[in-house]
């Protein structure tokens, strides 16, 4: 579920993107908690994939005006 391509994200509705983002944030929190408690992850690369997918979704949401761009 973690790895989504930009094309797939762009074809989602705004509501689907919000739901997917919410689910990915939950999954990322679980992976971080598992790593922090000393447990070994089956696929350590999964953390990186989830983070990249979250960034992709946020990028598309910003492009479409669903989120306000932040000035960093």
N, C-alpha and C positions, 0 to 999 in steps of 0.2 A: 504494500500500500504506500510505502514511503516515496518511491521514486516516480515522479510524474514529469513528463516532458512539457515544455512551454506550450506546445500545440494543444495538448490535452487541457492544460490550465486555461488557456485562452477560450476554448470552446465551452467551458463550464459557465453556468450562470453565477451571478454575484452571490446568491444564497449558497450554492454548492461550494464556492470558494471559501466562504465564511465557515461553513461546516467542516470542510477539509482542513482548514487552518486550525480550527479548534481541536480537531482530532489529532493533528500532528503535534500541536503544543502539548497535549496530554501524553502522547507517545514519547516525546522528547523528555518530558519530566520523569516518566517512568524509567527511561534509559539512563538518565543522569542519576536518579536515585539508586538504581541497581549498581551502577559503577561506583557511586560514593560509599555504598555499604560494603564494598570489598568483594562483591560478587563478580564473577567473570561473565562477560557478555558472550553470547554465541557468535555474534557478528559485530565486532567493534566498529566496523565501517558503517553500520546502520545509523549510528549517531550522526555521522557526517552527511549521510544521504538525507536524513530527516531535516537537518539544519539547512541544507541546500534547497530542499523542496519548499520549506517555509519561506526562504528568501525569494524563490521564484514566484510563489503565490503573492507575497507582499509586493513584489515588483509589478506584477500584472494589475493588482488592485490599485496601486498608485498610478499607473499609466491610465487606467480607466476612470480615475477620479473617485474611486471608492474609499480611498484613504488620503489623508492630507500628507503631502511630502514633508519630511522633517529636514530642517537645516542643521547640518552637523559641521 
